[in-house]
């Protein structure tokens, strides 16, 4: 790893002002992606601003039909939370499928969504559950947050502080993990909410997306059978040594059916 | 180190800085650079070479230590991030003649061949036992929760047996 300047931030405001002043500082959340990326020299920030000592960014609260998760809350804490398990079991399950236990003890929800890896799990939860991303400046609808591969709607100097998930009527998450990396080859979050059915797909494309054909079909008939006539277009999907675009397209349909079958 | 409002600390590149942390119950300090990894600090500054570096990419788990009581990969945490925190390494859990129950279980169940992954396996195994305290610990759970620890002698069968036995004795 190249060397860099290290800042231990004591507050979000301090981190934000430093981020705004600096040319190419990066925020250090759990570090589970950033530090390996820096070792490979795929990222070479001249400064790291560590958010780990800001206690106000950690914790889970459930009230009024909303689960609010602080940006620096670890995956393991979401996975083990009795409150999350009760309110949105699919969200706790998703958190427990990320990486491995040691990674889940460090990795954070804010870091995951700000990085927006195309194979990350949390983007499927944020979009699939219709969550709202809260930053130090504003609130961003989950549907508008993820803008492309490793790209988000975050501005320079903007820091995710929390994610608010409305509690759905039902939700389930299907994941086909890469057996070595545990990243999602394909992940599908299906949720039935008061305002309609949402189907969000991660891993398959360059960025999480909603599968509107499935959402329409499930709105009339919330059953796996409703998806039998639906196919996912492979055009533009990811293709690598692990899976072809066609295979990923097939997994999207299989995954959505299995998720629906779990809760229909 | 001032001038940034609420910054608790700021350290420039190529600048040696002092980190103070608690390792195996003892308050220790050492001079590190910002890019020094926790595992490098533990091995090179403190001489605690029981924690191994296998892949250096947070895949293999040989560097597993406990950070504030929870297993983490010490190759993917900066030494400076340990400031004021609690680190537990394989040296801190037992000694020859007075082994930790998980260490004893690995010995009794032949839970190792070359031994390179073993410190990480034991630290991860203690984590598995602690996370599942009070519940019956199935072989399936142990195998699933060992996904971040790789043994290249293909010795998983006895590792799983060791962790089951160690958890029973903890």
Interface residues (C-beta under 8 A of the other chain):
Chain A: X1 X2 X3 X4 X5 X6 X7 X8 X9 X10 X11 X13 X14 X17 X18 X28 X31 X32 X35 X36 X39 X46 X48 X50 X52 X53 X76 X80 X99 X100 X101 X102 X103 X105 X106 X180 X181 X182
Chain B: X4 X5 X6 X7 X8 X9 X10 X11 X12 X13 X14 X33 X34 X35 X56 X57 X58 X59 X61 X64 X67 X70 X71 X72 X73 X76 X77 X78 X80 X81 X83 X124 X127 X128 X131 X145 X147 X148 X149
